[in-house]
């Protein structure tokens, strides 16, 4: 795609430049990534083969070579070359740290999440205290947070993401700050802390974000707004994400893909919703987070061939898996395809153990439908009730309304037992986090003090305060305190 091929003389010249610039390996890598990755490997290999090359220099060249192979998707080669770099690195912190980083990325790409954790620890220990490796340290912490999330270790994941965000903010690294913020938003979505996830989207302005990060953030917010029945706000996020999506071409951003699928589903176009997901499932290493909804839509639209294909794919991914959400995914997809209520209940239990409330609710809903279709009204009612409670806890009003309508056809009803927030303005519209922050404003705490008390970043608290002001229709912290006093007295 427009790459130029280097001839032999150019390779030799480029290799000379590489050896000259070994004190600034990042500059070499930047040059290698300007659309000529494949060709630059020839120059890197030639430079690394130079006679009498010091081990430290060879290690750096091998790291650059490994990173290039990784970016080209050549995972096994990247692992082999990074391991060789590590053996040559000796006491060179740059080569050691970045070689371990490549190996951690390889482990993540292979789905070997547990194996990645000690690599993060070793690399972070190497980068610690070395100003030249500040960026590497931030990147490692972000990836560590993502890995904890993939292992269903949400408390560890959220803590790691918050540490990465705080350090990136302190270091003044906007790129890493936006990445850490985005990782945190995705983790908050997965763990069911939706109010906080929506707040995080607005903390850093879009014009400071990489387009793929902006796509991911707006996808997260749109998913939540769609489930909460806030359709106009969801579409606003999709509209804002659209130009960013154009800039990244065909790259798959799972949250944005799910949000677009939800838009079609809510518009009464399930076939189009399914197509949005299956189009993103063409790459073998992409789209795991889309598979559950894809099989659900395939079953609901009667597309048995697609459902069978997805179930087979999920079987490969989850074979031998010991992570709760992966085991649950396998059970959910099999249960959906076979209309097996017992298997769907086991999937719901797995998602409960994983700390993922939305897929748990979807599995319970599917089990309730399977029980109802089989004529087991008692089991159907029990699963239906548990599903309503879960959706209610999330504030997923669209799902609650949809579920009630579906089960009226089965003659199964239940009155509301959980008070859900419906207001969009005034004190009752505040989220639990916003209510808590308003109370701390009443106590006279500053944003940094509130951040410390609630384990949030000052930026996030400032965003929450801004939302509180808008919802209450007031202009100052004194006004917030006045409203907090009035409502605590009336309560």
C-alpha positions as CSV (number, residue, x, y, z in Angstrom):
1,X,0.0,0.0,0.0
2,X,2.4,2.7,-1.2
3,X,5.4,1.3,0.5
4,X,8.7,1.9,-1.2
5,X,11.2,-0.9,-1.6
6,X,14.7,-0.2,-0.5
7,X,17.5,-1.3,-2.9
8,X,20.8,-2.7,-1.6
9,X,22.6,0.7,-1.5
10,X,19.7,2.3,0.4
11,X,19.7,-0.6,3.0
12,X,23.5,0.0,3.6
13,X,23.0,3.7,3.9
14,X,20.0,3.3,6.3
15,X,22.0,0.7,8.4
16,X,24.8,3.2,8.8
17,X,22.3,5.8,10.0
18,X,20.9,3.2,12.5
19,X,24.3,2.5,14.0
20,X,25.0,6.3,14.2
21,X,21.7,6.9,16.0
22,X,21.9,4.1,18.5
23,X,22.0,6.5,21.4
24,X,18.5,7.6,20.4
25,X,16.7,4.3,19.6
26,X,13.3,5.9,19.7
27,X,14.2,8.1,16.8
28,X,15.2,5.1,14.8
29,X,11.9,3.4,15.6
30,X,9.9,6.4,14.6
31,X,11.7,6.5,11.3
32,X,11.0,2.8,10.9
33,X,7.3,3.2,11.4
34,X,6.8,5.8,8.6
35,X,5.2,3.3,6.3
36,X,8.2,1.2,5.5
37,X,8.3,-1.2,8.4
38,X,8.9,-4.3,6.3
39,X,11.8,-2.7,4.4
40,X,13.4,-1.2,7.5
41,X,13.8,-4.7,8.9
42,X,16.5,-5.4,6.3
43,X,18.4,-2.3,7.4
44,X,18.0,-3.3,11.1
45,X,19.2,-6.8,10.5
46,X,22.2,-5.6,8.5
47,X,23.1,-3.2,11.2
48,X,22.8,-5.8,13.9
49,X,25.1,-8.2,11.9
50,X,27.9,-5.7,11.7
51,X,31.2,-7.1,13.0
52,X,32.5,-6.1,16.4
53,X,29.2,-4.5,17.3
54,X,29.0,-3.9,21.1
55,X,26.4,-6.2,22.9
56,X,24.6,-3.1,24.2
57,X,24.1,-1.7,20.7
58,X,23.1,-5.1,19.3
59,X,20.5,-5.5,22.1
60,X,19.0,-2.1,21.1
61,X,18.8,-3.1,17.5
62,X,17.2,-6.4,18.4
63,X,14.6,-4.5,20.5
64,X,13.7,-2.3,17.5
65,X,13.5,-5.3,15.3
66,X,11.2,-7.1,17.7
67,X,9.0,-4.1,18.0
68,X,8.7,-3.9,14.2
69,X,7.8,-7.5,13.9
70,X,5.2,-7.1,16.6
71,X,3.6,-4.1,14.8
72,X,3.5,-6.2,11.6
73,X,1.6,-8.9,13.6
74,X,4.5,-11.4,13.4
75,X,4.1,-12.4,17.0
76,X,6.3,-15.5,17.2
77,X,9.2,-13.8,15.5
78,X,8.8,-10.8,17.8
79,X,9.0,-13.0,20.8
80,X,12.1,-14.8,19.6
81,X,13.9,-11.6,18.7
82,X,12.9,-9.9,22.0
83,X,14.2,-12.8,24.0
84,X,17.5,-12.6,22.1
85,X,17.6,-8.8,22.9
86,X,17.1,-9.6,26.6
87,X,20.0,-12.0,26.6
88,X,22.2,-9.3,25.0
89,X,21.0,-6.3,27.1
90,X,23.1,-6.9,30.2
91,X,22.8,-3.7,32.3
92,X,21.3,-1.6,29.6
93,X,17.9,-0.5,31.2
94,X,16.5,0.8,27.9
95,X,17.0,-2.5,26.0
96,X,16.0,-4.6,29.0
97,X,12.8,-2.6,29.7
98,X,11.6,-2.4,26.1
99,X,12.4,-6.1,25.4
100,X,10.3,-7.1,28.4
101,X,7.6,-4.8,27.1
102,X,7.6,-6.5,23.7
103,X,7.3,-9.9,25.5
104,X,4.4,-8.7,27.6
105,X,2.6,-7.5,24.4
106,X,3.2,-10.9,22.8
107,X,1.7,-12.6,25.8
108,X,-1.4,-10.3,25.7
109,X,-1.8,-10.9,21.9
110,X,-1.7,-14.6,22.6
111,X,-4.2,-14.4,25.3
112,X,-1.6,-15.5,27.9
113,X,-2.7,-12.8,30.4
114,X,-1.4,-14.5,33.5
115,X,2.1,-14.9,31.9
116,X,2.1,-11.2,31.1
117,X,1.9,-10.1,34.8
118,X,5.5,-11.0,35.9
119,X,6.8,-9.4,32.7
120,X,5.1,-6.1,33.7
121,X,6.6,-6.3,37.1
122,X,10.2,-6.9,35.8
123,X,9.9,-4.2,33.2
124,X,8.5,-1.7,35.7
125,X,11.3,-2.4,38.1
126,X,13.8,-1.8,35.3
127,X,12.1,1.5,34.3
128,X,11.7,2.8,37.8
129,X,13.9,5.8,38.6
130,X,15.2,6.2,35.1
131,X,13.8,9.4,33.6
132,X,14.5,8.2,30.1
133,X,12.1,5.3,30.7
134,X,9.2,7.4,32.1
135,X,7.0,6.8,29.1
136,X,7.7,3.0,29.1
137,X,6.7,2.9,32.8
138,X,3.4,4.6,32.0
139,X,2.7,2.3,29.1
140,X,3.4,-0.8,31.2
141,X,1.0,0.4,33.9
142,X,-1.7,0.9,31.4
143,X,-1.2,-2.5,29.9
144,X,-1.1,-4.0,33.4
145,X,-4.5,-2.5,34.1
146,X,-5.9,-4.0,30.9
147,X,-4.4,-7.4,31.8
148,X,-5.9,-7.3,35.3
149,X,-9.3,-6.6,33.7
150,X,-8.9,-9.5,31.2
151,X,-8.3,-11.7,34.2
152,X,-11.4,-10.4,36.0
153,X,-9.3,-8.8,38.7
154,X,-11.3,-5.6,38.6
155,X,-10.2,-4.0,41.9
156,X,-6.5,-4.5,40.8
157,X,-7.3,-3.3,37.3
158,X,-9.1,-0.1,38.5
159,X,-6.3,0.6,41.0
160,X,-3.6,0.1,38.3
161,X,-5.5,2.4,35.8
162,X,-5.9,5.1,38.4
163,X,-2.2,4.9,39.3
164,X,-1.3,5.1,35.6
165,X,-3.6,8.1,35.1
166,X,-2.2,9.9,38.1
167,X,1.5,9.4,37.1
168,X,0.8,10.4,33.5
169,X,-0.9,13.6,34.7
170,X,2.1,14.3,36.9
171,X,4.5,13.6,34.1
172,X,2.6,15.8,31.7
173,X,2.2,13.0,29.2
174,X,-1.1,13.8,27.4
175,X,-0.8,10.7,25.2
176,X,-0.5,8.3,28.2
177,X,-3.0,10.2,30.2
178,X,-5.7,9.8,27.6
179,X,-4.8,6.1,27.2
180,X,-5.0,5.5,31.0
181,X,-8.3,7.5,31.1
182,X,-9.7,5.4,28.3
183,X,-8.7,2.1,30.0
184,X,-10.3,3.2,33.2
185,X,-13.5,4.1,31.4
186,X,-13.7,0.6,29.8
187,X,-13.0,-1.0,33.2
188,X,-15.8,1.0,34.8
189,X,-18.2,0.0,32.0
190,X,-17.3,-3.7,32.5
191,X,-17.6,-3.6,36.3
192,X,-21.0,-1.8,36.2
193,X,-19.9,1.6,37.5
194,X,-21.6,3.3,34.7
195,X,-22.0,6.8,36.2
196,X,-18.3,7.0,36.8
197,X,-17.6,5.6,33.3
198,X,-19.7,8.3,31.6
199,X,-17.9,11.0,33.7
200,X,-14.5,9.8,32.6
201,X,-15.3,10.4,28.9
202,X,-15.4,14.1,29.4
203,X,-12.3,14.5,31.6
204,X,-9.8,15.0,28.7
205,X,-10.9,17.0,25.6
206,X,-11.2,15.0,22.4
207,X,-8.7,17.1,20.5
208,X,-6.0,15.8,22.9
209,X,-6.8,12.2,22.2
210,X,-5.7,9.8,19.6
211,X,-8.6,9.1,17.2
212,X,-8.8,5.5,18.3
213,X,-9.0,6.5,22.0
214,X,-11.7,9.1,21.2
215,X,-13.7,6.3,19.4
216,X,-13.4,4.0,22.3
217,X,-14.4,6.6,24.9
218,X,-17.5,7.7,23.0
219,X,-18.4,4.1,22.3
220,X,-18.3,3.4,26.0
221,X,-20.6,6.4,26.7
222,X,-23.0,5.6,23.9
223,X,-23.4,2.0,25.1
224,X,-24.4,3.2,28.6
225,X,-26.8,5.8,27.2
226,X,-28.4,3.3,24.9
227,X,-29.0,0.8,27.7
228,X,-30.4,3.6,29.9
229,X,-32.8,4.7,27.2
230,X,-31.1,8.0,26.6
231,X,-31.1,7.7,22.9
232,X,-30.4,11.3,21.9
233,X,-27.3,11.4,24.1
234,X,-26.1,8.1,22.8
235,X,-26.4,9.3,19.2
236,X,-24.6,12.5,20.1
237,X,-21.6,10.4,21.1
238,X,-21.8,8.3,17.9
239,X,-21.9,11.5,15.9
240,X,-18.8,12.9,17.7
241,X,-17.0,9.6,17.2
242,X,-17.7,9.4,13.4
243,X,-14.9,11.7,12.1
244,X,-12.4,9.9,14.5
245,X,-13.6,6.6,13.1
246,X,-12.9,7.8,9.6
247,X,-9.3,8.7,10.5
248,X,-8.5,5.2,11.8
249,X,-9.9,3.4,8.8
250,X,-10.9,-0.2,9.3
251,X,-9.4,-0.6,12.7
252,X,-11.9,-2.4,15.1
253,X,-12.8,-0.5,18.2
254,X,-15.1,-2.8,20.2
255,X,-17.0,-0.3,22.2
256,X,-17.9,1.8,19.2
257,X,-18.8,-1.3,17.2
258,X,-21.1,-2.4,20.0
259,X,-22.7,1.0,20.3
260,X,-23.4,1.1,16.6
261,X,-24.9,-2.3,16.8
262,X,-27.1,-1.2,19.7
263,X,-28.3,1.8,17.6
264,X,-29.5,-0.5,14.9
265,X,-31.1,-2.9,17.4
266,X,-33.0,-0.1,19.1
267,X,-34.1,1.2,15.7
268,X,-35.8,-2.2,15.1
269,X,-33.1,-3.5,12.6
270,X,-31.6,-6.6,14.2
271,X,-30.2,-7.9,10.9
272,X,-28.2,-4.7,10.5
273,X,-27.2,-4.8,14.2
274,X,-25.8,-8.3,13.6
275,X,-24.0,-7.3,10.4
276,X,-22.2,-4.5,12.3
277,X,-20.8,-7.1,14.7
278,X,-19.9,-9.8,12.1
279,X,-18.1,-7.3,9.9
280,X,-15.8,-6.6,12.8
281,X,-15.2,-10.4,13.5
282,X,-13.2,-11.0,10.3
283,X,-9.8,-10.8,12.0
284,X,-9.0,-13.8,14.2
285,X,-7.4,-11.8,16.9
286,X,-10.1,-9.1,17.2
287,X,-13.6,-8.8,18.5
288,X,-13.8,-11.2,21.5
289,X,-16.0,-8.7,23.3
290,X,-18.5,-8.8,20.4
291,X,-19.1,-12.5,20.3
292,X,-21.8,-12.8,23.0
293,X,-24.0,-10.2,21.4
294,X,-23.3,-11.6,17.9
295,X,-24.5,-15.1,18.8
296,X,-27.6,-13.6,20.6
297,X,-28.6,-11.6,17.5
298,X,-27.9,-14.5,15.2
299,X,-30.2,-16.7,17.2
300,X,-32.9,-14.0,17.5
301,X,-32.8,-13.3,13.7
302,X,-32.9,-17.1,12.9
303,X,-29.4,-17.0,11.3
304,X,-28.4,-20.5,12.5
305,X,-25.4,-20.7,10.2
306,X,-23.8,-17.5,11.7
307,X,-24.7,-18.7,15.2
308,X,-23.0,-22.1,14.6
309,X,-19.9,-20.3,13.2
310,X,-19.7,-18.0,16.2
311,X,-20.2,-20.9,18.7
312,X,-17.3,-22.8,17.0
313,X,-15.1,-19.8,17.2
314,X,-15.9,-19.2,20.8
315,X,-15.1,-22.9,21.5
316,X,-11.6,-22.4,20.2
317,X,-11.1,-19.2,22.3
318,X,-12.5,-20.7,25.5
319,X,-11.0,-24.1,25.3
320,X,-9.1,-24.8,28.6
321,X,-9.9,-21.2,29.8
322,X,-9.6,-20.7,33.6
323,X,-10.8,-17.1,33.6
324,X,-14.4,-16.8,34.8
325,X,-15.7,-14.5,32.0
326,X,-14.2,-16.7,29.2
327,X,-15.8,-19.8,30.7
328,X,-19.0,-17.9,31.0
329,X,-18.8,-16.7,27.3
330,X,-18.5,-20.3,26.2
331,X,-21.5,-21.4,28.2
332,X,-23.6,-18.4,27.1
333,X,-23.0,-19.0,23.4
334,X,-23.7,-22.7,23.7
335,X,-26.7,-22.1,25.8
336,X,-28.1,-19.5,23.3
337,X,-27.6,-21.8,20.3
338,X,-29.1,-24.8,22.1
339,X,-31.8,-22.9,24.0
340,X,-30.4,-24.6,27.1
341,X,-31.6,-22.7,30.2
342,X,-29.4,-24.6,32.6
343,X,-26.3,-23.8,30.7
344,X,-27.3,-20.1,30.5
345,X,-27.8,-20.0,34.3
346,X,-24.2,-21.4,34.6
347,X,-23.1,-18.7,32.3
348,X,-24.8,-16.1,34.5
349,X,-23.0,-17.5,37.6
350,X,-19.7,-17.3,35.7
351,X,-20.3,-13.6,34.9
352,X,-21.2,-13.0,38.5
353,X,-17.9,-14.5,39.6
354,X,-16.1,-12.3,36.9
355,X,-17.8,-9.2,38.3
356,X,-19.5,-8.3,35.0
357,X,-23.1,-7.4,35.7
358,X,-24.3,-6.6,32.1
359,X,-23.4,-9.9,30.5
360,X,-24.7,-11.6,33.6
361,X,-28.1,-9.9,33.2
362,X,-28.1,-10.9,29.5
363,X,-27.4,-14.6,30.4
364,X,-30.2,-14.5,33.0
365,X,-32.6,-13.0,30.5
366,X,-31.8,-15.7,28.0
367,X,-32.4,-18.3,30.6
368,X,-35.7,-16.8,31.6
369,X,-36.8,-16.8,28.0
370,X,-35.7,-20.4,27.5
371,X,-37.6,-21.5,30.7
372,X,-40.7,-19.6,29.5
373,X,-40.6,-21.2,26.0
374,X,-40.3,-24.6,27.6
375,X,-43.4,-23.9,29.8
376,X,-41.5,-23.8,33.1
377,X,-43.2,-20.7,34.4
378,X,-41.7,-20.9,38.0
379,X,-38.1,-21.0,36.8
380,X,-38.9,-18.3,34.2
381,X,-40.4,-16.0,36.7
382,X,-37.4,-16.4,39.1
383,X,-34.8,-15.7,36.4
384,X,-37.0,-12.8,35.1
385,X,-37.1,-11.2,38.5
386,X,-33.3,-11.5,39.0
387,X,-32.7,-10.0,35.6
388,X,-35.0,-7.0,36.3
389,X,-33.1,-6.4,39.5
390,X,-29.7,-6.4,37.7
391,X,-30.9,-4.1,34.9
392,X,-32.5,-1.9,37.5
393,X,-29.2,-1.6,39.5
394,X,-27.4,-0.5,36.4
395,X,-30.2,2.0,35.5
396,X,-30.7,0.1,32.2
397,X,-34.2,1.4,31.6
398,X,-34.3,0.4,28.0
399,X,-33.6,-3.2,29.0
400,X,-36.1,-3.1,31.8
401,X,-38.9,-1.9,29.4
402,X,-37.9,-4.4,26.7
403,X,-37.8,-7.3,29.2
404,X,-41.2,-6.4,30.7
405,X,-42.8,-6.2,27.2
406,X,-41.3,-9.6,26.3
407,X,-42.6,-11.3,29.4
408,X,-46.1,-9.9,29.2
409,X,-46.4,-12.1,26.2
410,X,-45.7,-15.1,28.5
411,X,-48.2,-13.8,31.1
412,X,-45.4,-13.0,33.5
413,X,-45.4,-9.6,35.3
414,X,-43.8,-8.1,38.3
415,X,-44.1,-4.6,39.8
416,X,-41.1,-2.5,40.4
417,X,-39.1,-3.2,43.5
418,X,-36.2,-0.9,42.9
419,X,-36.5,2.9,42.6
420,X,-34.7,3.9,39.5
421,X,-33.4,7.4,38.7
422,X,-35.5,8.9,36.0
423,X,-35.1,12.7,36.5
424,X,-32.7,14.5,34.2
425,X,-32.5,17.8,36.1
426,X,-32.5,18.7,39.8
427,X,-31.3,16.9,42.8
428,X,-32.9,13.6,42.0
429,X,-31.0,13.5,38.7
430,X,-27.7,13.3,40.5
431,X,-25.8,10.0,40.3
432,X,-24.7,8.3,43.5
433,X,-21.1,9.6,42.9
434,X,-22.4,13.1,42.2
435,X,-24.5,13.1,45.4
436,X,-21.5,12.0,47.4
437,X,-19.4,14.8,45.9
438,X,-22.1,17.4,46.5
439,X,-22.1,16.3,50.2
440,X,-18.3,16.8,50.3
441,X,-18.6,20.2,48.7
442,X,-21.0,21.0,51.6
443,X,-18.3,20.0,54.0
444,X,-16.0,22.6,52.4
445,X,-13.6,20.1,50.7
446,X,-11.7,21.2,47.6
447,X,-11.6,19.1,44.5
448,X,-8.1,17.7,45.3
449,X,-9.4,16.8,48.8
450,X,-12.5,15.2,47.4
451,X,-10.4,13.3,44.9
452,X,-8.3,11.9,47.8
453,X,-11.3,11.0,49.8
454,X,-13.1,9.1,46.9
455,X,-9.9,7.7,45.2
456,X,-10.6,9.7,42.1
457,X,-8.4,12.1,40.1
458,X,-8.9,15.8,40.6
459,X,-9.8,16.0,36.9
460,X,-12.6,13.5,37.3
461,X,-13.9,15.4,40.4
462,X,-13.9,18.6,38.4
463,X,-15.9,16.9,35.7
464,X,-18.4,15.6,38.3
465,X,-18.7,19.1,39.8
466,X,-19.4,20.5,36.3
467,X,-22.2,17.9,35.8
468,X,-23.7,18.7,39.2
469,X,-23.8,22.4,38.4
470,X,-25.5,21.7,35.0
471,X,-28.1,19.3,36.5
472,X,-28.9,21.7,39.4
473,X,-29.0,24.7,37.1
474,X,-26.6,26.7,39.4
475,X,-23.3,28.4,39.0
476,X,-21.1,28.0,42.1
477,X,-20.0,25.6,44.8
478,X,-22.0,27.7,47.3
479,X,-25.1,26.9,45.3
480,X,-24.2,23.2,45.4
481,X,-23.8,23.4,49.1
482,X,-27.1,25.1,49.5
483,X,-28.9,22.4,47.5
484,X,-27.1,19.7,49.5
485,X,-28.2,21.3,52.7
486,X,-31.8,21.6,51.5
487,X,-32.0,18.0,50.4
488,X,-30.3,16.5,53.4
489,X,-32.8,18.4,55.6
490,X,-35.8,17.2,53.6
491,X,-34.4,13.7,53.5
